[in-house]
């Protein structure tokens, strides 16, 4: 199933497919926050490092298959398959956009 994602969210997932941590961090505002696996990453440098670590630690694919609105948040549900504990798994990515960038991202099961 093909879904239509907002441009910056599509860019995020495109960069994630290639493991490009710099391109991912460029999708975020300077003061953005990411919450993932109980950790909080604030600012583009921390977000770039978070993705660089994830890309070297695990091999995975992410396939967005659903999109919905939850107030100001865009919720994208993804199917992840890889060499990480609990694979495969469906995760929800809660995005808050500010202008043309991602201001917040929370990833939850």
C-alpha positions in Angstrom: 0.0 0.0 0.0 1.3 3.4 -0.9 0.6 6.4 1.4 1.3 10.1 0.8 3.6 11.5 3.4 4.3 15.2 4.0 7.5 16.2 2.2 9.8 16.4 5.2 8.6 13.1 6.6 9.1 11.4 3.3 12.6 12.9 3.2 13.2 11.5 6.7 12.3 8.0 5.7 14.2 8.2 2.4 17.4 9.2 4.3 16.7 6.4 6.8 16.7 3.9 4.0 20.2 4.9 3.0 21.5 5.3 6.6 22.4 8.9 6.0 22.5 10.4 9.5 23.4 13.9 8.2 20.4 13.9 5.8 18.1 12.7 8.6 19.3 15.5 11.0 18.8 18.1 8.2 15.0 17.2 8.3 14.8 18.6 11.9 14.7 22.1 13.4 17.8 23.2 15.3 16.1 22.6 18.6 14.2 19.4 17.7 13.8 16.5 20.1 13.6 12.8 19.4 12.3 10.3 22.0 13.3 6.7 21.2 13.7 3.6 23.4 13.4 5.7 26.6 16.1 8.2 25.5 15.7 11.8 24.5 18.0 13.5 21.9 17.8 17.3 21.6 19.3 19.3 18.7 20.5 18.3 15.3 23.9 17.1 16.5 22.4 14.7 19.0 19.9 13.5 16.5 22.6 12.9 13.9 24.6 10.9 16.5 21.5 8.9 17.5 20.9 7.9 13.9 24.6 7.2 13.2 24.7 4.8 16.1 21.4 3.1 15.1 22.7 2.6 11.5 26.0 1.0 12.6 24.4 -1.1 15.4 21.5 -2.6 13.4 20.6 -3.4 9.9 16.9 -2.8 9.2 14.2 -1.7 6.8 11.4 0.6 7.6 8.1 0.5 5.5 5.5 3.2 6.3 2.0 1.7 5.8 -0.4 4.1 7.6 -0.7 7.8 8.3 -3.2 9.6 10.6 -3.5 12.9 12.5 -3.6 13.1 16.3 -4.2 16.7 17.0 -1.0 18.5 16.0 0.9 15.3 15.5 1.2 13.3 12.3 1.3 9.6 13.2 3.0 7.3 10.7 2.9 3.5 11.4 5.8 1.5 10.1 6.8 -2.1 9.7 10.4 -2.6 10.8 12.4 -5.8 10.0 16.0 -6.2 10.9 18.6 -7.7 13.2 17.4 -5.9 16.3 15.7 -7.5 19.4 12.0 -8.0 18.8 12.1 -7.9 15.0 9.8 -7.7 13.1 7.8 -5.0 14.8 5.3 -2.3 13.9 6.1 1.1 15.4 4.3 4.4 15.5 6.3 7.6 14.7 4.6 10.7 16.1 5.9 13.7 14.2 5.3 17.4 15.1 6.2 19.7 12.3 7.2 23.3 12.5 7.3 25.0 9.2 9.0 22.7 6.8 11.0 20.8 9.4 10.4 18.2 12.1 10.3 19.7 15.6 9.5 16.6 17.5 9.6 12.8 16.9 8.5 10.1 19.3 8.8 6.5 18.3 6.6 4.0 20.2 5.5 0.4 19.9 
